[in-house]
Amino acid sequence: MSTKRVSSVEESSTLVIQEDPETGEPFIELPQRLLEQLGWKEGDDLQWVEGTDGSWTIKKVEKDEDE
């Protein structure tokens, strides 16, 4: 497994990249305090965006009101 450093405005955390035993897909679990700080919850759609410097940003995908 790999670890990555995650930074937020107030603090940073190290997250373990895990693997789903059924699908083999990698995933991370975000700490509850970070979810609360960002206003995210389980089931939200997130998008990974690669920066020009090789960094990654995770953004919540906002749904249209029409959906």
C-alpha positions as CSV (number, residue, x, y, z in Angstrom):
1,M,0.0,0.0,0.0
2,S,1.1,3.6,-0.6
3,T,0.7,6.7,1.6
4,K,0.0,10.2,0.4
5,R,0.1,13.5,2.3
6,V,-3.1,15.4,2.2
7,S,-3.2,19.1,3.1
8,S,-6.1,21.2,4.1
9,V,-6.3,24.8,5.2
10,E,-5.8,24.0,8.9
11,E,-3.8,20.7,9.0
12,S,-2.5,17.8,7.0
13,S,-2.9,14.0,7.3
14,T,-1.3,11.0,5.8
15,L,-3.8,8.6,4.1
16,V,-3.2,5.0,3.2
17,I,-4.2,3.9,-0.3
18,Q,-6.2,0.7,0.2
19,E,-7.4,-1.9,-2.3
20,D,-11.0,-3.2,-2.6
21,P,-10.7,-7.0,-2.1
22,E,-13.5,-7.7,-4.6
23,T,-12.6,-5.3,-7.4
24,G,-8.9,-4.5,-6.9
25,E,-9.8,-0.8,-7.2
26,P,-7.7,1.5,-5.1
27,F,-9.4,3.8,-2.6
28,I,-8.7,6.1,0.3
29,E,-10.8,6.9,3.4
30,L,-11.0,10.6,4.2
31,P,-11.0,11.4,7.9
32,Q,-14.4,12.5,9.3
33,R,-13.0,15.8,10.5
34,L,-11.9,16.6,6.9
35,L,-15.3,15.6,5.5
36,E,-17.0,17.9,8.0
37,Q,-14.7,20.8,7.3
38,L,-15.3,20.5,3.5
39,G,-19.1,19.8,3.9
40,W,-18.7,16.4,2.1
41,K,-20.6,13.2,3.0
42,E,-20.5,9.6,2.0
43,G,-22.0,9.1,-1.4
44,D,-20.9,12.5,-2.8
45,D,-19.4,12.4,-6.2
46,L,-15.7,13.5,-6.2
47,Q,-13.4,14.4,-9.1
48,W,-9.6,14.1,-9.2
49,V,-7.9,17.0,-10.9
50,E,-4.2,16.7,-11.8
51,G,-2.3,20.0,-11.4
52,T,0.4,21.1,-13.9
53,D,3.0,20.5,-11.1
54,G,2.0,16.9,-10.6
55,S,-0.1,17.6,-7.6
56,W,-3.7,16.3,-7.3
57,T,-6.8,18.1,-6.1
58,I,-10.1,16.4,-5.1
59,K,-13.2,18.4,-5.8
60,K,-16.9,17.7,-5.1
61,V,-19.0,17.4,-8.2
62,E,-21.9,19.7,-7.8
63,K,-25.1,18.4,-9.2
64,D,-27.5,20.5,-11.3
65,E,-30.8,21.3,-9.6
66,D,-32.5,19.8,-12.7
67,E,-31.2,16.3,-11.8
